[in-house]
Amino acid sequence: MAITIGNNIVSLSAQRRLGLATDALSTTFERLSSGQRINKASDDAAGLAIADSLRADQRIATVAVRNANDGISTIAIADGALGQIGSTLSRLGELAEQSANGVFSTQQRSALQNEFAALGSEIERIASTTTFNGVNLLSSGSTIVLQVGFNSASTSQIQITNVLGTLQALGLANTNSSAMNFSISGATIESGQSASRAALDAVNSAIASLSQTRGNLGAAESRLKV
């Protein structure tokens, strides 16, 4: 008995082309619904690898910008506190200058010392309570590292180090202070002209150091804004 095999080349070709068109249409709908040209590795293996890398970089960059903005806010708070401390130091300088004048009596210098000491306590209070997100910004020895790059390289970081630590060596520091290591108790203006002049020198040195610190913070803020 003869075996007959029937086929329809035209029909098979049409079915094949229909299947290809259906697959292409499915891919098109998938791209339209997702808004992406590459949705799976088979769409474009090399393109998918590049896209994943770029997507990761974009997300990291977004967080880096957020970190930079947090850093700008941190510096703004620290600079505001340092500005207030600077104004207070200026008043301390006025009192020391006034007390260094030989026309004042011991009782009058004692009155000046009362304000001098009170302002010193205020400086310590500002320094010990200036915080951002629970982090004390002005503590001696504190270091804040702001990660604003794609890797751990030091060039991607900005450090704010020892904001007021250098003031400890100026005669205005109390190394026994638990909060800030900063106190005016080391300087006095009531014991005479010599002590007043020494206090004036210490205050002037503190103001110079503070100005340099604020300048460094300003430079760091400018870098974050670039």
C-alpha positions in Angstrom: 0.0 0.0 0.0 1.5 3.3 -1.1 2.0 6.0 1.5 1.2 9.5 0.4 2.6 12.6 2.2 0.7 15.8 1.6 2.1 19.3 2.4 1.3 22.8 1.7 4.5 24.9 1.4 2.6 28.1 1.1 0.6 27.4 4.3 3.6 26.4 6.3 5.5 29.5 5.2 2.5 31.7 6.1 2.2 30.0 9.6 5.9 30.6 10.2 5.7 34.2 9.2 2.6 34.6 11.4 4.5 33.2 14.4 7.4 35.6 13.8 5.0 38.5 13.5 3.2 37.4 16.7 6.6 37.2 18.6 7.6 40.6 17.3 4.2 42.1 18.2 4.5 40.6 21.7 8.0 42.2 22.1 6.6 45.5 20.9 3.8 45.4 23.4 6.2 44.5 26.2 8.4 47.4 25.3 5.4 49.8 25.1 4.1 48.6 28.5 7.5 48.8 30.3 8.8 51.9 28.4 12.1 50.1 28.0 13.7 48.7 24.8 15.5 45.9 26.8 13.3 43.8 29.1 15.3 40.5 29.2 18.7 39.3 28.3 17.6 37.9 24.9 16.5 41.3 23.7 20.1 42.6 23.8 22.6 40.8 26.1 25.3 43.4 25.8 22.9 46.3 26.0 21.3 44.8 29.2 24.6 44.6 30.9 25.4 48.2 30.1 21.9 49.3 31.1 22.1 47.6 34.4 25.4 49.2 35.1 24.1 52.7 34.2 21.0 52.1 36.2 23.1 51.3 39.3 25.3 54.3 38.7 22.2 56.5 38.4 20.8 55.3 41.7 24.2 55.8 43.4 24.5 59.3 42.0 21.0 60.1 43.3 22.0 59.1 46.8 25.3 61.0 46.4 23.4 64.2 45.6 21.3 63.6 48.7 24.5 63.1 50.8 25.9 66.3 49.4 22.7 68.2 50.3 22.9 66.7 53.8 26.5 67.9 54.0 25.6 71.4 52.9 22.9 71.5 55.7 25.4 70.2 58.2 28.0 72.8 57.3 25.3 75.5 57.4 24.4 74.6 61.0 28.1 74.3 62.0 28.9 77.7 60.4 25.9 79.4 62.1 27.0 78.1 65.5 30.6 79.2 64.8 29.3 82.6 63.7 27.6 83.0 67.1 30.7 81.8 68.9 32.7 84.4 66.9 30.4 87.2 68.0 30.7 86.1 71.6 34.5 86.0 71.3 34.4 89.5 70.0 32.6 90.6 73.1 35.1 88.8 75.2 37.8 90.7 73.4 36.0 94.0 74.3 35.9 93.0 77.9 39.5 92.0 78.0 40.5 95.2 76.3 38.5 97.3 78.7 39.9 95.4 81.7 43.4 95.9 80.5 43.0 99.7 81.0 44.8 100.8 84.2 41.9 103.1 85.4 39.7 100.2 86.6 39.6 99.0 90.2 39.7 95.4 91.3 35.9 95.6 92.0 35.2 96.9 88.5 37.4 94.2 87.0 35.4 91.7 89.0 32.2 92.9 87.5 33.8 92.6 84.0 34.9 89.1 84.9 31.4 88.1 85.7 30.3 88.8 82.2 33.5 87.4 80.8 32.8 84.0 82.6 29.1 84.0 81.6 30.0 84.5 78.0 32.6 81.7 78.2 29.9 79.4 79.5 27.7 80.4 76.6 30.4 79.5 74.1 30.7 76.1 75.8 27.0 75.6 75.7 26.8 76.4 72.0 29.7 74.2 71.2 28.3 71.2 73.1 24.7 71.4 71.8 25.2 72.1 68.1 24.1 68.9 66.4 22.8 67.6 63.1 20.9 64.3 63.2 22.2 63.6 66.6 25.9 64.1 65.7 27.7 66.8 67.6 29.4 69.0 65.0 31.8 71.0 67.1 33.2 68.4 69.5 37.0 68.2 69.6 38.3 65.2 67.7 35.0 64.5 65.8 35.3 63.8 62.1 32.4 63.8 59.7 33.1 62.1 56.3 30.6 62.9 53.6 30.4 60.2 50.9 29.6 62.0 47.7 31.2 59.8 45.0 30.9 56.4 43.4 33.6 54.7 45.4 35.5 54.9 48.7 38.4 56.9 47.2 39.4 59.8 49.4 38.8 62.3 46.6 35.1 61.4 46.8 34.9 62.4 50.5 35.0 65.7 52.3 36.2 65.7 56.0 35.2 68.2 58.6 37.8 67.6 61.4 38.4 69.1 64.8 36.3 72.1 64.3 37.2 73.7 67.6 40.0 71.4 68.8 42.7 73.9 68.1 41.2 76.3 70.6 42.2 74.1 73.5 45.8 75.3 73.2 44.9 79.0 73.4 44.4 79.3 77.1 40.6 79.3 76.6 40.4 75.5 77.0 39.5 73.4 79.9 40.8 69.9 79.2 38.7 68.5 82.0 35.5 69.5 80.3 33.5 66.4 79.4 31.3 67.9 76.7 33.5 70.1 74.5 36.9 70.5 76.0 36.2 74.2 75.6 35.9 76.6 78.5 36.8 80.2 79.3 37.7 79.2 82.9 41.4 79.1 81.8 41.4 82.8 81.1 40.6 85.6 83.6 40.6 89.4 83.5 39.9 90.2 87.1 43.4 89.8 88.5 44.9 92.8 86.8 46.2 94.3 83.6 48.7 91.5 82.8 46.0 88.9 83.1 43.6 91.0 81.0 46.2 91.4 78.3 46.9 87.6 78.3 43.2 87.0 78.0 43.0 89.5 75.1 45.8 87.7 73.3 44.1 84.3 73.8 40.8 85.7 72.5 42.4 87.2 69.4 44.1 83.9 68.7 40.8 82.1 69.1 39.1 84.5 66.7 41.8 83.9 64.1 41.5 80.2 64.5 37.7 80.4 64.3 37.9 82.5 61.1 40.2 79.9 59.5 37.8 77.1 60.5 34.9 78.9 59.0 36.9 79.5 55.8 37.6 75.8 55.6 33.9 75.0 56.0 33.0 77.6 53.3 35.4 75.9 50.9 33.9 72.5 51.7 30.4 73.8 51.1 31.5 75.3 47.8 32.9 72.0 46.7 29.7 70.2 47.6 27.7 72.7 45.5 29.8 72.1 42.4 
